[in-house]
Amino acid sequence: MDQQPSLLDQMEQDEGSNSWIVTFADMMTLILVFFILLYTLANYDNKAFRARISAVNVLDGDGMQMSVIDYASRQGRNPEPLRIEDMLGLNPSPKVIQNLRPKVFNDIENMVKFTDLSDTVTLDAVGDQINLSIDGRFLFDSGEAQLKDSAKVIFGNLTQIFRENPQYTIAIRGHTDDLSISTVQFPSNWELSAIRATTVLRYFIQQGLNPQRMSATGYADFIPLVPNNTTENRAINRRVEFVLEKKEG
């Protein structure tokens, strides 16, 4: 005759078969706490934090009283709170963003720094498109289309960068201010801007770059960066731009 399991045995079996519930409950509790933490940090008031911390004073090694933030800064420490975006990697540092830029952008940026051209050059990137703008006063004399010696310095460096990045096309764009010109060589700003762009293009072809990669266009004064209402603004609008775009395929 088979022996029936006792009530105690049945309770132990039921307890063993349901043990997963404890683990599941622990996991759900941890998830709940995690999301509560995320919500709390997402609504973090940095100004209130700094106000409260600034009110806390400490004594430095010389016995001088100062705020704990000033003391931390003097010790080379970062008194800023750690943000949730930084913890989760949702807001990468500028250094990481810079590393994601195309190599040709970093090459041009370094060239500008090493040749001290920051006041005459504007550089930005939109995806794989690089936009480089050079102050026209650095390139040409007023009303002329012959390259100045100072232009050949930066163009010599650009030639090497363009040669090392053959996957980019190069669109050269000439721009003028709104002051009219009427000479035998340049009847209008259209001719002046177009010939300046072509002069730049010819320089790079003479340096051995593939002409099929390049184009030259004159825009006269129809795409100003700033209003042509002051001498300084007109100088800003007189420029040559390089638009580099990565070839498909």
Buried (B, 14 or more C-beta within 10 A) or exposed (E): EEEEEEEEEEEEEEEEEEEEEEEEEEEEEEEEEEEEEEEEBEEEEEEEEBEEBEEEEEEEEEEEEEBBBBBBEEEEEEBEEEBBEEEEEEEEEEEEEEEEEBEBBEBBBEBBEEBEBEEBBBBEBEEBBBBBBBBBBBBBEEEBBEBEEEBBEBBEBBBEBBEEBEBBBBBBBBBBBBEEBEEEEBEBBBBBBBBBBBBBBBBBEEBEBEEEBBBBBBBBBEEBBEEBEEEEBBBBBBBBBBBBBBEEE
